[in-house]
């Protein structure tokens, strides 16, 4: 493992999250500072916290893009931590494509390859890569490591990865990749401590947030997931529809004469909870609304989750535990209650008080299926991968010397 501090950056279209780890191993971590620049492009604010999570700063920050956000973060880190020599910078990169299976040291060639995947993850990949370039310009001597949301799902069966199109198309990298892998990998890593009785069993993890998916785990390995070639498949999401009959997409092109740009915008930014409700992509606002279409959006979100849980239970040959994580999964007792209600056929009975309190154990004593709420930590997984890769490189260099 790397001995110098690790900076982790998680860039999105409107936010840049950061965490500085003084020390990180597979079992321990020491956070020096964390926070985010949120509202980039609209009403940007810099929020910063110390290692204990205490808020140190929450103020408007005049930035227009990720590069500007990085400058603001670097300035605050210098004022808070002083001059620190970083051991490396770890990044979340959503799509690794067919060629990148694990944490990878960034080089110009790697960056070029990853830019080719932008059409497969237009909501995320451009921003992930833009901040890598910005760090390279400001800290040219500091190694950067790309950690992919697709990596955890590699190694699934050929059937689970298959997209049933002609072989000449599949040979060009068209397959099911799966996403949210850093989140699922973290949950798998903490299950032995939080829920040891099911850690090596058949577990379905529900990563429910603005982006939403499910993953089937067996022996802590990904067996299948609801996201596929891109982050559009599977569950209903904040602005993405989830699974859609391909014929609908053909109809948009052939009968409604929409352009590829219009269809891309519809699928990534105008559908899902926002498209159904016409109100918001924020589950909290929908739950507070009395509008019938807000209720319809909630009902569809739950319906799709319950339907896909059933499908993954079939893939696993049964299920021992259901784990809720990410923003909605961790913070919405109502959505957990509704999804659990649809899983009674699997033997799930909630402990209503435990569910309201947020768990981690939220199932009743007589429930045949256990249910848990476990906060995810993608940044810690990135830090672990970055420290491990850079540490192994250092060790190889020492051995060569």
BAZA-218110 format. One record per residue: x, y, z negated of N, C-alpha, C, CB in turn; residue in three letters. Coordinates in pm, whole numbers, plus 32768, in hexadecimal, padded with zeros to 4 digits. Each point is the difference from the previous one (the first is absolute). Glycine has a CB too. Layout:
N
XYZXYZXYZXYZALA/...
REM end
This chain:
401
80537F8980007FAD807780008058807E80007F497F827F86UNK/808680E880BA8048807E80048004803E7F767FBB802380EEUNK/80B5801C7EEE801180377F7A7FDD80947FFA80B07F577FD7UNK/7F5580F380967FE0808E80037F698012800D80E180348066UNK/7EEB80447F767F6F8017800A7FCB7FEB808D801580A37F46UNK/7F6E7F2E80BF7FBB7FE7807E7F8C8062800B80427F097FFFUNK/7FB5813B80727F8C8055801E7FA37FB3805C808880D57FE5UNK/7EF97F237FF57F9B7FBE80527FA1806A803780117F2A7F78UNK/7FD680D1810B7FA6805D80427F937FB3804980B980A88019UNK/7ECC7F857FD67F8C7FC380417FB5807180457FEF7F417F53UNK/802780CD812F7FC98071804B7F7F7FDA804780E78059801EUNK/7EB680007FD97F847FF0804A7FE5807B80537FA77F6A7F4EUNK/7FE3809B80EE7FDF807080577FEF80827FB37F957F60809BUNK/804380977EE77FE8807A7FB280427FFD7F777F2A80188077UNK/812F7F877F7380417FF97F7E808B7FC3800B7F1F7FEB7F94UNK/81338034800980847FC27FF180117FDD7F6E8062808280C5UNK/7F9B7EFD7F1C80157FD17F7880947FE47FEB7F177F9E7FF8UNK/811A807C7F90808C7FE57FE2800F7FC87F74804580B8809CUNK/801F7EF37F5380277FCA7F7D80967FEF80007F217F8A7FE2UNK/811F80A27FB2808F7FEA7FED80127F997F91803980EC804DUNK/800C7EA77FD3801D7F967FA08092800A7FD77F4E7F698065UNK/80CA80AB7F1A808A7FFF7FCE803C7F75800D7FCA80B97F61UNK/7FDE7EE58089802E7F747FFB7F8B7FA8802880AB80327F49UNK/7F6D7F6781067F967FA4802480397F7680197F7B80BC8064UNK/80417EDE7F6780217F74801A7F7D7FBA802080CD80037F66UNK/7F387F7980A87F857FB5801B7FA080007F8A80837F71809AUNK/7FB080AD7EEE7FAB7FFA7F897FF880837FB580397F127FF0UNK/8020814E802B8003807C7FB4800B8077805E806A7F897F3EUNK/7F6680EC80918011807B804B7FFF80767FA07F937F9A80CBUNK/80B180CF7F5C8008807A7FAE7FE68077805D80A77F957F5BUNK/7EE280A580997FD9806F8057803080847FC47F377F7F8050UNK/811280CE8001802F80837FD47F98806C801D80EC7FB78028UNK/7ED1804080497F9D806480277FAB7FC98071809A80BB7FBAUNK/7EEE7F7D80547FA87FD6806D7F9F8071801E80147F0D7FBDUNK/7FA280E380AF7F9C806580227FDC7FF98092805680917F4CUNK/7F6F7FDB80E57FDB8004808C7FE3808D802D7FA57F1B7FEDUNK/806D80FC80937FCA807780417F827FD0804680E78073801FUNK/7EA77FC27FBB7F817FD680397FBF8074804A7FE27F577F48UNK/7FC0808B810E7FBA8068804A80538044806A7F7B80227F39UNK/80EB7F9680FC8055803C80697FA98020807A80CC7F7F7FAEUNK/7F4180FC80837FB2802B80737F7E80437FDC80657F49807AUNK/7F7580B47F057F8480447FD6801B80567F867F757F43805CUNK/8090807F7F2E801B804A7F84806C7FB67FB27F12805B7FF8UNK/816B7FAD8035806A7FAF7FC5801F80267F6F805E7FE680E3UNK/7FB77FB37ECC802780127F7480707F9D7FE07F16804E7FBFUNK/81457FDE7FED80697FA97FCD7FDF7FDB7F7080AC80698099UNK/7F477F167F507FE97FCC7F7980797FAB7FDC7F018001801BUNK/813B801A7F7180787FB87FD67FF17FD47F6F808D808380A2UNK/7FA87F057F407FF67FC77F7A80887FCC7FD37F107FC3802AUNK/810280357F53807B7FC57FCD7FF07F697FFA803380D07F7BUNK/80327EED80507FFF7F6E80007F917FC17FAF80F0800E801FUNK/7ED8803B7F827F927FCC7FAF7F78801D803C808F801D7F39UNK/7F71802A81397F82802180427FC680867FD87FD67F10800BUNK/8071813B7FA07FCF80837FD5801080668072803C7FCA7F0FUNK/7F59807E810F80048061806D805880777FDB7F197FB98047UNK/81488062800E805C806F7FEB7FE18076805C80AD7F5C7FB9UNK/7F14808780B77FE6806980637F847FDB805080F68039800DUNK/7EB4802980097F8B7FEF80557FE0808880397FA57F3B7F78UNK/808B80DF81007FF3808680397FF77FFB80998080805E7F3CUNK/7F46800981017FFE80078092808E800480377F2280787FF9UNK/80F07F4B807C80847FFB803F7FEF801C809580587F5A7F52UNK/7FDF811580E17FEA8025808D80517FAA80607FD180E97FB6UNK/7FFC7EA0806B80427FA980607F9E7FDC806E809A7FA37F4DUNK/7F9B8041812A7FAB7FE38073800A7F718032801780EC803DUNK/80537ECD7F9880157F78803280537FB27F9C7FF1805080EEUNK/802C7F327F35804C7FA97FA5808D80347FE87F787F3E804EUNK/80C580FD801A808780347FF0800180707F9880367FC380EEUNK/7F6680967F1A7FF6806A7F9D7FE37FCB7F757FB2809780B2UNK/7FFB7F007F487FE27FC27F7F807D7FC37FC37F177FD1804DUNK/813E7FF28007807D7FC67FD0805B806B7FC47FED7F4B80ADUNK/801A81287F948051806E7FCC7FCD802B7F778031804D80EBUNK/7F4A7FBD7F067FC780287F80801D7F997F947F4C807C807AUNK/80A87F057FA9801D7F967F9F809280027FD87F497F758061UNK/8111809A8001809180017FE3802380757FA4802F7F9480DFUNK/7F9580DF7F3A801A80767FAC7FD57FE67F707FE3809680C8UNK/7FA57F2F7F277FD17FE77F7880577F967FBC7F16803D8044UNK/81107F5B800480537F977FC5808780387FD07F907F568095UNK/80AB81037FBB807F803D7FD57FED80517F80804C800A80EEUNK/7F45803F7F097FE880507F877FE47FA97F877FA880B88090UNK/801C7ED37F857FDA7FA87F91806F7F9F7FDA7F1480158049UNK/81307FB3801B80637F977FE6808F803080107F597F5C804CUNK/80BB811C7FED8087802F801A80387FBE807D802380267F0CUNK/805E7FE1810380417FC48075800E7F6A7FEB807D80D7802FUNK/7F3E7EDB802380007F6F7FF3802B7FC280857F4880097F51UNK/81157F9980A7802A7FB780777FA77F85801080EF80527FE8UNK/7EC07FAF807E7FA27F92801680477F8580377F4A80A78027UNK/808A7EE57FAA80337F8480397FBF7FDF8083802D7FB07F1CUNK/7F5A808580FB7FB87FE7807B7F7480387FF980887F348026UNK/7F3680CF804C7F75802D800A7FAF7F908040804680F58014UNK/7F517EE27FA87FA87F9880337F7F803C803480647F5D7F61UNK/7F6A806F810D7F88803580417F997F938018808A80B1806BUNK/7EF97F717F837F947FAB80317FEE801B80957F8D7FFD7F1DUNK/807A7F9981337FE38009808E7F927F9B801B80EE804A803FUNK/7EA47FE27FF97F8A7FAA800980167F89805D7F7480C77FD3UNK/80C47F5080A480077F95806380907FDC80207F26804C8060UNK/80FD7F347F8D80847FD0802580017FB3808380357FF67F11UNK/7F557FF281287FFA7FB8807F80357F727FF5801980D98074UNK/800B7EF07FFE802C7F75800680927FEE7FD87F597FDB80B2UNK/80F480917F4980907FF37FEF803380197F738011804480E8UNK/7F9F7FF97EC2803080257F7B7FB17FB57F96804580E38054UNK/80007EC17F6B7FC17FA47FA18010802E7F6F802A7F4980A1UNK/803681097F40801A80287F76804080897FFB80187F107FBFUNK/801081187FC7804080837FEE8077800D805F7FB580067F0EUNK/8055806C813380618012806C804980857FF17F727F728098UNK/8112808B7F73804D807C7FFE7FE2804E807F80B77F957F75UNK/7F2580EB807B7FDA80518073807C802C804F7F34804F7F84UNK/80C47F9F80FD8067802E805E7FB78044807380A47F467FC0UNK/7FA2810080987FBC803B80747FB57F98805280AE80AF8006UNK/7F8B7EDC800B7FBD7F97804D7F817FD07FBC80DC7FBC8059UNK/7F2B80317F237F897FD67FB57F938069800C80917F7E7F61UNK/7F958101808E7F9F806C80077FBD80048089808680827F59UNK/7FC97F6A810E7FC87FFF80887F9B7F8F801080D680628058UNK/7F4A7F287F747FA47F8F80077F7D80207FB780C47F63800CUNK/7F4780DC7F807F89801A7FAF7FA7806A803F80827FC27F35UNK/7FB9809B81127FAE806480467FAA7FBD806D80B080B07FD2UNK/7F7E7EE280667FB27FBA80667F7F7FC47FC680D47FCF807AUNK/7F2780257F027F8A7FC67FBF7F9A80697FD580917F477FB2UNK/7F8B813980687FA5806B7FD87F727FEA803480C2809B7FFEUNK/7F2A7F3980807F767FEA802F7FB37F977FB0804F804080E0UNK/7FF87F697ED97FBE7F987FB17FDC802F7F74807C7F568084UNK/7FBA811C7F527FE280357F7A800880998004805A7F2E7F92UNK/7F51811180BE800C809180147FE180547F867FC67FD680E9UNK/7FF07FF37EB57FE3804B7F87807780057FA17F137FBF8019UNK/814B7FE57FF6806A7FF17F9E808D8009803A7F637F767F7FUNK/80B7803C80E880887FEF80328046808480227FB97F238057UNK/8006813B7FEE8047807C80238033804B7F877F73801080C9UNK/803F7FEF7ECB8026804A7F87806B7FB57FB27F1A80647FF5UNK/80DA7F16800780697FAF7FC28087801E80407F587F4B7FCDUNK/80AC80BC80B8807E80118048803080907FFE7FC07F428092UNK/7FE3811D7F6D8028808D7FFC804E80207F817F37803B8089UNK/809F7F8B7F078047801E7F8480877FB87FFC7F2480207F8AUNK/80E87F6C80B780827FBE800D8060805B804C7F937F1C7FFCUNK/803E811E80718054805B804D8026807A7FAE7F937FB180D3UNK/800F80857EE0801C80767FAE80697FE27F967F1780518028UNK/80E17F397F9A80657FDA7F9D80887FF080437F507F8D7F76UNK/80B080388102807E7FEF804780458084801E7FA47F318062UNK/800D81357FBA80398084801C803680427F827F62801780BEUNK/80587FD97ED1802780427F8480697FB17FB27F1E80677FF7UNK/80DB7F148012805A7FAA7FB380407F99805D7F7580207F2EUNK/80DE800D812F80327FA6806980557F8D7FCE7FFA80C18094UNK/803F7F487EF580567F957FCF7FB87F9C7FA880B8809E800DUNK/7EC97F797FD67FB67FA97FA57FB77F93804F7FE480BF7F5CUNK/80327EC180837FBC7F95804A7F6A80037FE880CF7F747FEFUNK/7EE68070807B7F6E7FF97FF87FD27F7380237FED80F6803BUNK/7FAB7EDF7F7E7FCD7F7980117F6A8008802180AE7FA27F60UNK/7F2A801B810B7F747FF780277FC57F807FC6802A808480D5UNK/7F667F8A7EE37FBA7F8E7FC57F767FFA8040808180107F23UNK/7F5C7F7E81167F8C7FF880587F867FC27FBD809D7FF080BDUNK/7EEF804A7F607F827FC97FCE7FDD7F7C80427FB480E77FD4UNK/808D7EF980997FE57F83804580557F8B7FCD7FC3808780C7UNK/80AB7F967EF480627F977FE17FC87F8F7FAB80AE80AE800DUNK/7F037F737F8E7FD07F9C7FA17FAC7F958045800480AD7F4CUNK/7FBE7F7781237FA77FA1804580487FA880647F4B80A37FE1UNK/81327F7A803B80497FAC805F80157F767FC3807380CA8064UNK/7F857ED07FEF80097F787FCC7F797FBE7FF080CE80437F8CUNK/7EC5800680957F7E7FBE80037FFF7F97806F7F9080D07FA5UNK/800C7EDC80597FF77F9880667FED803D808B7FA07F617F56UNK/8082805281107FEF802E808A7F6E8020801D80C57F768045UNK/7EE1803E7F807F71801880167FD680847FC27FD77F088005UNK/805A81157F837FD9807C7FBB8035807B80487FFD7F837F29UNK/80748071811B803C807280457FCF8011809080C87FE17F70UNK/7EED7FBF80C07FDC7FFC808E7F978068802680377F0F7FFEUNK/7FE0813780717F9A804D80457FE07FB1807F805080E47FA2UNK/7F347EED80717FE27FA0806B7FF58041808A7F8A7F787F57UNK/80E680BC80D7800C803A808680667FB0804F7FC280E67FA9UNK/804B7F3180D980607FB38050808E80097FCA7F70802680C5UNK/80DB7F6E7F5380877FF47FC8805A8074802C7FE47F087FFEUNK/800D8126807E8058806C802E7FE980807FB07FFF7F9B80E5UNK/7F8980787EE67FE380737FAA80397FE97F757F2F80318084UNK/80BD7F567F4880337FE27F7A8097800A7FFB7F3D7F6A7FDAUNK/810680728092809380088001803280907FF780047F2E8087UNK/7FA681317F8E8025808D7FF47FE780377F737FCD801C80F2UNK/80227F897EAE7FF2802A7F757F7280147FD180D980698019UNK/7EC67F6B80347F75800E7FD77FDC7F8A7FA67FC4807D80D6UNK/80337F9D7EA97FE07F9B7F9D7FC480457F8780BA7F688052UNK/7F17804B7F4F7FCD80397F82807780137FA27F1B7F91801CUNK/80F880E97FB6807280207FA97FD5800C7F6D806D807580C0UNK/7F207FC87F267FD8801A7F76804880797FC97FD47F0D7FE0UNK/7FED813A7FC4803980797FC67FE880027F697FDC807C80D9UNK/80447FF57EE87FFB800E7F6D80597F997FBB7F1780598013UNK/814E7F77803780537F957FCB804F80257F85800E7FAD80E2UNK/801F80D07F14804B80297F897FA77FFC7F8480938092808EUNK/7EF07F927F837FA07FF77F917FE87F6F7FD87F9480D4804EUNK/80547ED680147FE77F737FE1807A7FBD7FC37F5B7FF880BCUNK/8119802D7F75807B7FC67FC9801080277F6E806A800680E4UNK/7F7580787EFC8009802B7F747F9F7FB17FA9804480E6804BUNK/7F3F7F0D7FE27F9D7FB47FB180317F717FEA7F46808E805DUNK/80EE7F33800C80337F787FF180717FFB7F9A7FC07FCF80EDUNK/8091809A7F0D807380017FA47FD8800F7F6E8087806080B7UNK/7F057FE17F2E7FD880157F757F977F9D7FCF803380F08020UNK/7F927EC1803A7F9D7F9E7FD580367F9E7F977F98801480E1UNK/80E57FBC7F2980307FA57F997FFD803C7F74808E7F9780ACUNK/7F7D80EC7F4A7FFC80427F7D7F7280247FD780E4805B802BUNK/7ECB7FD980327F7980307FDF7F9D7F8C7FFA803580DA806DUNK/7FD47ECA7FF17FA07F92800880497F7E80207F4B809E804BUNK/81087F307F5A80547F8B801F7FB07F84802580A8805C7F66UNK/7EDC7F9A806A7FB17F88801B7FD77FF480937FAE800B7F16UNK/8057806481357FD87FFB808E80718029805E7F1680307FBAUNK/815D7FF48010806A803B805280297FA98075804F80737F36UNK/7FB37F0B80B780297FA5806B7F8A7FBA804180D77FE07F8AUNK/7EB28056805E7F887FC480377FD18045807D7FC27FBB7F1DUNK/7FBB803E80FA7FC0803A80757FC280857FD87FD37F1A8065UNK/806881517FCA7FDB80877FD47FDD8056807880977FEB7F37UNK/7EFB805F80BF7FDD80648063801580897FC27F597F668071UNK/80FB80EB7FCE801B80877FCF7FB58063805880E57FBD7FA9UNK/7ED0809C80187FB380668046804380877FEE7F2A7F7E7FDFUNK/811F80AC8088803F808580017F988060803B80EF7FA2801AUNK/7ECA80A47F8E7F908053802A802180937FE77F5E7F467FCEUNK/80B48103809E801A808F7FF97FCF8040807F80C67FDD7F6AUNK/7F74809580BA7FDE803D8081801E7F9F8071803080E47FA3UNK/803F7ED38050801A7F8980517FDC7F897FAA80BA80718086UNK/7F047F2C7FB37FD07F8F7FB080197F7C80487F5280937F98UNK/80D47F09801B80137F7A80387FFD7F9B7F8F8089805C80C0UNK/7F747F247F6980097F907FA480737FA8802A7F0880077FD2UNK/81357FB67FCC806B7FA1801E7FE97F817FB080A280BC8031UNK/7F6C7ED280117FF77F7D7FBF808C7FD27FD97F2E7FC68083UNK/80E780227EFC80817FD17FCE7FF47F707FD0803F80EB7FBEUNK/80267EC68060800D7F7B7FC580917FF07FD97F417F9F808AUNK/80D7803E7EF880897FF87FCC804B8083801880007F088029UNK/7FB881697FC780378087800C802D8024808D80487FEB7F16UNK/7F8F7FC7814F8022801B808A7F828029804D80C17F5C7FF5UNK/7F5180FD806E7F90802A80547FDA7F908060804980F07FEDUNK/7F397EE7800E7FCD7F9880577FB0803D80737FF97F627F3EUNK/7FBE810980A57FB0804480667FD880877FC77FAA7F248064UNK/802E81387FF47FD180837FD57F9B8034806580DA80307F8AUNK/7EE0803A80507F95803380568032806480667F637FDB7F47UNK/8113805D80AA8038805A806480547FB08062800080BF7F5BUNK/80037F6E8123803F7FAF8066806E8044804D7F2E7F8D8010UNK/80BE808780728063803D8059801780927FDB7FBB7F6480B8UNK/7FD980E17F218009808A7FD17FB6800A7F7C8010805980EDUNK/7FEF801E7EDA7FBB80187F817F6F8029801680DA80427F99UNK/7EE67F8780D07F74801E801E7FA37F8B7FE1804E809B80AFUNK/7FE77EF17F377FB17F867FF97FC27FEE7F7580957F9880AFUNK/7F1380057F457FD37FD27F7D7F9780577FBF80DC7F9F7FE8UNK/7F4380917F9E7FA080487FAD7FE2808B803480527F7E7F3FUNK/7F3A80B7809C7FE1808C8013805E80547FAA7F0C7FCA8034UNK/812780A48003805F80557FB77FCE80907FFD80BE7F6A8044UNK/7F9480F17F8A7FD3808A7FF17FD6803E8084809780157F40UNK/7FBF7FE181257FE18037808480117F9B8070804780DE7FACUNK/7FDB7EA5803280147F9680637F8F7F9A7FF380FB80227FF9UNK/7ED77FA580777F887FAD7FFA80147F737FCC7FB2808480B9UNK/80CA7F497F4B80137F727FE97FDB7FB3807E7FD1801E7F0AUNK/800A7F6480E67FE57FAA80737F8D8037805480537F3B7F7DUNK/7FC380CE81057F9C802F806080027FA18077801980F47FB5UNK/7F727EE8807E7FF77FB1807980508044806E7F1B7FA97FBDUNK/814880138082804D803F806C7FA88035807080BB7F687FC9UNK/7ECF805D80487FA4803180667FD2808E7FE67FB87F188024UNK/8041810E7F5B7FDD808B7FDF8069805F80357F877FB27F32UNK/80F8802880C0806D805680317FF9800B809880907FBD7F3CUNK/7F577FD381077FEF800580927F8D805C8025805B7F188014UNK/7F3980E37FA17F8C80558019802680947FF47F687F4B7FABUNK/80E980D57FF2802A808C7FEF804B8032807B800E7FDD7F08UNK/80457FCC8130804D802580787FAA7FFE807F80CD7FA57F92UNK/7EEC7FEE80817FC17FE780827F798044801080767F298004UNK/7F3A80DB7F927F798038800B7FF7808F7FCF7FA97F1B7FE4UNK/80A381057FB07FFB80887FCA8071805780357F967FA47F34UNK/80C4801F8117806D804A8043805780507FA07F6E800E80C8UNK/80A87FBC7EC2805B80417FA280907FE580297F577FEA7F46UNK/81008074809B808E7FF1802180457FAD7F947FFE80DF807BUNK/80787EE77FA4804C7FB97F98801A80577F86806A7F7980B3UNK/7FB481067F62801A805A7F8E7F8280117FAA80AE807A8088UNK/7EDE7F927FBA7F82800E7FB67FE17F827FAF7FAC809E80B0UNK/80697EEE7F8E7FE37F837FBB80607FEB7F8B7FA97F9E80D7UNK/80D780827F3E80607FF47F937FD880597F8B80B57FCC80A5UNK/7F2480B07F777FD6805B7F957F867FCA7FB8805D80C28081UNK/7F437F067FCC7F887FC87FC380227F8D7FA37F7D804580C8UNK/80DA7F617F65801F7F877FB48054801D7F847FF57F8080D3UNK/806480DF7F36805A801B7F907FD0806E7FA280B67FB58093UNK/7EFA80AA7F9F7FE380777FB07F6C80207FEC80D580548052UNK/7ED17F6B7FF97F74802A7FFC7F9F7F927FDB803B80A680AAUNK/7FF77EE47F377FA87F8D7FEA7FFF7FD97F6C802D7FB080EAUNK/7FB77FD37EF980027FD07F767F9B80477FA880EF7FCB801EUNK/7F35804B7F657FA680427FA17FD38089803180717F867F48UNK/7FED80C380F47FDE808580357F9C7FF5807380E280537FBDUNK/7F377F51809E7FA77FF280737F757FD37FDA80C57FCD8088UNK/7F307FD57F197F7D7FCE7FD77FB380697FB3805D7F197FF8UNK/7FE681287FA97FBB805E7FA87FE98089803D80657F867F44UNK/7FF880A381147FFC80898032801D80667F957F5D7FB680A8UNK/80D5801C7EE5801580587F8C809380077FD97F1B7FCA7FB1UNK/81217FC2803780867FFE7FC980407F7780137FBE80AE7F58UNK/80C77F5080A780497F827FFD802A7FDC7F728051802B80E8UNK/7F8780267EB780277FEE7F747F937FB37FB7808780D78003UNK/7F9A7EB17FCE7F9E7FAC7FBD7FC380457F87807D7F3A8050UNK/7FD081197F697FCB80457F8A7F8D805D802880E37FF37F92UNK/7F2D805580DC7F96805A802C7F857FB2802D80AD80A68044UNK/7F697EEA7FFC7F8E7FAF802D7FB37FC67F8A807E7FC980D2UNK/7FCA800B7EC87FBC7FC97F8A7FB0806B7FB680B67F577FEBUNK/7F758126801E7FB9806E7FBE7F8D8037805380D4803A7F8EUNK/7F267F9E80F27F9C8037805B7F7C7FB37FF780B9804A8098UNK/7ED97FFF7F7F7F7B7FC380057FD07FE9808F7FCD806E7F27UNK/80877FB4813B7FDA7FF2808C7FF87F6D8029806A80DD8030UNK/7F2F7EFB80197FF27F74802B80787FCD804F7F0B80238005UNK/81308031805080727FD38050807D7FEC7FAA7F9F807880C5UNK/806B7FCF7ECC806F7FE77FA37FF07F757FC3801580F77FCDUNK/7F6F7EE6800F7FE67F7B7FC9801B7F9580677F5480617F67UNK/80887FBB811780177F9F806B80967FE680117F2D804D8073UNK/8123801D7F8580927FF0800E80377FAA7F8F800E80DF8071UNK/7FC37F397F15802C7FB07F8E7FD97F6E80127FEC80C97F6BUNK/7F967F2280BC7FCE7F78801280507FB6806B7F1A804C7FBAUNK/81087FF880B3804D7FBE806A808D7FE17FD17F77807780ADUNK/80C87FE57F0A80867FE97FC980007F827FAA802F80F98003UNK/7F6E7EFA7FA67FF67F8B7FA77FE07F8280507FB380957F45UNK/7FF17F77811A7FD97F8D805480787FC680487F1C8064801EUNK/81347FF1801F80747FD1804A80667FBF7FA27FDC80B480ABUNK/80377F877EDF805F7FC67FA07FD47F767FD4803D80E67FB3UNK/7F427F0C802A7FCC7F807FD280097F9880707F6680767F60UNK/80797FB2811B80057FA58071808C7FCC80187F3F80788065UNK/81247FE07F94808A7FD78019803B7FB37F8B801B80C78091UNK/7FB77F547EF5802B7FAE7F8F7FD47F7080177FF080C67F63UNK/7F947F2880CF7FD17F79801F80557FBC80697F1B80497FC5UNK/810D800380A180537FC7806A80887FD57FCB7F8A808F80A7UNK/80B37FC47F0680847FDF7FCB7FF77F8F7F9A804980EC8026UNK/7F487F0C7F917FED7F8E7FA57FFE7F7D80507F7E80927F5EUNK/80467F7281187FFF7F8A8057808D7FDE80307F1580388048UNK/8137802E7FDE808A7FEA802C80537FC07F917FED80C4809BUNK/7FFE7F6A7EEA804D7FCD7F8E7FCD7F797FCE802E80EB7FC0UNK/7F5A7EED806A7FC67F847FCC7FCD80127F7380977F7E8092UNK/7F3880F87F4F7FD480237F79805080757FCD7FBE7F137FD3UNK/801681267FBF804580767FCC7FFE7FFC7F677FC1808780CDUNK/80B07F9C7EF8800D7FFE7F6E7FF4808B7FC280917F398018UNK/7F90813080357FFF80867FC67FE98068806D809B7FB57F4AUNK/7F2480B8808E7FEE80758054804080767FB97F277FA58065UNK/813280A27FE1804880717FC57FDA807F804A80C07F6A7FBBUNK/7F1880FD7FFB7FE3808380398078805C7FEB7F097FE17FD7UNK/811C80698093806D805F7FF37FEA8075805F809E7F477FBDUNK/7FBC811D803F7FFC807C804F7F92805C7FC980557F8580CEUNK/7F9C80F27F727FAF806A7FC67F737FDA7FDA808780968084UNK/7F2B7F347FD97F777FD87FE17FFF7F847FA97FB1806280D8UNK/80A27F3D7F4980047F847FB4802580147F6E803D7F8D80D1UNK/801D80D27F16802E80197F777FA2805B7FB280E87FE08050UNK/7ED4807D7FF67FBC806D7FBA7F698000800980C88080802BUNK/7EFD7F2580227F6E800280107FBE7F847FC5801F808780CDUNK/7FB37F807EB67FB87F8F7FC57F847FDB8051805580457F20UNK/7F69801F811D7F867FE5804A801B7FAB807C7FA380D87FADUNK/80C57F49809E80207FAF8076802B7F747FD7804380CF807DUNK/800C7F277F1880257F7A7FD07F847FB07FD980DD805B7FADUNK/7EC47FE780107F867FBC7FD47FAF7FCE80787FFA80907F32UNK/7FFB7FC481357FB27FDB807580437F8C804C7FAD80EC8010UNK/80D67F1A800180467F9380457FF87F7F7FAE809B80A6806CUNK/7F777F667F117FF57F897FAA7F767FC2800980AA80637F65UNK/7EEF7FF380A67F787FCC800C7FEE7FAD807D7FAE80C57F83UNK/80987F6180E87FF97FB2807B80547F827FFD7FD880D28076UNK/80787F1F7F2180577F897FF47FD07FA17F9380BF808A8050UNK/7EC57F847F857FCC7FA57F997FFE7F7180317F7580B87FA4UNK/807A7F3680DF7FFE7F77803780877FBB7FED7F55804880A8UNK/811580077F4480837FC77FE380147FE57F6B8059807980C7UNK/7F417FA97EEA80097FE97F71803380787FB180257F148034UNK/7FDA8164800A803480767FBC7F9480437FAD80A5801F80B9UNK/7F787FF57EC87FAA804C7FA58056806A7FBC7F647F397FDBUNK/807681458035804E806C7FC57FE480107F6C7FFF807380DCUNK/80657FB97EDC7FED80387F7A7FEA8096801680947F4D7F8AUNK/7EF080E1806A7FDE80898025804F80687FB17F1D7FAF803CUNK/80F780397F45804B80607FAF80928006802E7F677FD47F3CUNK/80D67FB880DA808B7FFD802E800D8043808980287F2C7F7CUNK/7F7580BF80D98002803F80847FFB80987FF37F907F368062UNK/801A80FD7F477FF780917FED808280397FC77F0A7FE97FDCUNK/813A7FC87FD2807D802E7FC380787FEE805C7FA07FC87F23UNK/804E7FF2814B806C7FF68063805D7F8B7FF07FF180ED800EUNK/7FEA7EB27FA0804D7F847FF6807F80097FAD7FA57FCA80DBUNK/80BE7FE27F4580117FB7807F7FA67F85801380E780507FF9UNK/7EEC7F747F9A7FAD7F87800A7F6D802B7FFD80B37F6E7F8FUNK/7F01807880DD7F78803680067F977F938015805F80D4805AUNK/7FC37EAE7F907F9F7F9480137FCE7FCD7F7A80707FC080D7UNK/7F1480107F2A7FC37FCB7F86803E7F7A7FDC7F2A80788036UNK/80D07F627F49803E7F817FD47FCB7F86804C801E80667F20UNK/7F647F9B81097FC67F8C80438011800480977F5C7FF27F49UNK/80E6807580ED8011800C8090805C7F9480367FDA80F67FEDUNK/7FFD7ECA808280567F9B803D8071803F80527F3C7F668008UNK/80AF811480278065804A804C803180747FAB7F957FBE80DEUNK/80EE80507F14803480707FB2800B807C8057807E7F607F6BUNK/7F7A81158059800A807F8048805380617FAE7F207FDB806FUNK/813080747FD8806480557FBF80088088804580817F347FBBUNK/7FA981307FF9802380828037809380177FE37F12805D7FE1UNK/813F7FAD8088809080117FEF802E80758056801F7F087FD1UNK/800E81657FF280328071804F80777FD780567FB2809D7F4DUNK/804E7F8F812E806E7FE0805A807280647FEF7F5E7F9B80A2UNK/811580447F948074805A7FF7805A7FE780797FF580027F01UNK/7FE380368170804D7FEE807B808B803E7FF47F2B7FFF8082UNK/80DC80727F37808280457FF380667FA97FB87F8A80DB7FFEUNK/804A7EDC7F9C805E7FA97FB980307F8F805A7F8E80377F28UNK/80197F92812B802B7F98805C8068803680637F207F907FEAUNK/80CA80EB80478060803E805B808680127FBA7F458076807AUNK/80B77FB87F0A807C80147FB4804A7F7C7FED7F9880C37F8AUNK/801E7ED3805780407F7D7FED80447FD180817F557FC57F51UNK/80628046811E803A7FD5807F807A805380257F1D7FB5804AUNK/80D980CF7FA1806E80598023807B7FE27FAB7F5C80B18043UNK/808F7F427F3A80707FE57FA7803F7F78801E7F93808C7F4FUNK/80187F1280CF80347F79801C8053800080807F3A7F9A7F8CUNK/809380A880DD80488001807F8083804C7FF57F277FF38078UNK/80D680827F4B807A80507FF680637FC17F9F7F7B80CD8034UNK/80507EF27F6480597FBC7FA380457F8A80417F6E80477F45UNK/80487F6F810D803D7F8D80438067802E80657F2E7F7C7FE0UNK/80BA80F6806080618036805F8080802A7FB87F45804E8094UNK/80A97FF07EF6807580287FB080507F877FD77F8580C97FAEUNK/80347ECE802780467F867FD4804B7FBF80747F527FDD7F50UNK/80748023812880447FC68072807E805080227F247FAB8058UNK/80D180DA7F9A80758055801A806F7FE47F9C7F6B80B1805FUNK/80707F407F2180657FE37F9980427F79801A7F7E80897F5AUNK/802E7F1580CF80377F7C801C8063800680747F2C7F987FABUNK/80B180B680BC8059800E8072808380427FD97F39800D8095UNK/80BE80557F0E807A80427FD380597F9E7FB37F8580DC7FF4UNK/
REM end
